[in-house]
Each structure stands twice: as structure tokens, then as C-alpha cells.
Amino acid sequence: MKNKKSFLPLIITLLPIFYGLILWTKLPFELPIHFNINGEVDRYANKVWLIIIWPIIATLLHR
């Protein structure tokens, strides 16, 4: 039973990778990740980092 319970969060954690790969060519190289109080972007991140690396790190931390 524990296997089924841990499978759903794993799928949810990996969904951004699949969704990001589907939209890969439509996304800019850098994506905004933080906005200041005025709503202006003040920090960007590489799409590789956001779409592939962070979900993998989250998956590893989930285990």
C-alpha cells in the first residue's frame, strides 16, 4: 500500500518536466521567477534549470 501512496506525489512532482518538454520550443530561454512589490520581474532563471533540474531535485527530496 505504501507504494501506491508514494507513486501519486512522484507523478505530480514530475509533471512539470513533461509539460515543459511539450512547450519547450515556445518558452523563452529565461523565465521570470521573482517579482518585486511593483510587479516588475527582478529575477530570471534558465528554462533548463526550471523545467528539468528543479523537478528532479524535488523528486529526489521526496524519496
Secondary structure as UniProt FT lines:
FT   HELIX           2..22
FT   HELIX           24..26
FT   STRAND          30..35
FT   TURN            37..38
FT   STRAND          41..46
FT   HELIX           47..48
FT   HELIX           49..53
FT   HELIX           54..62
//
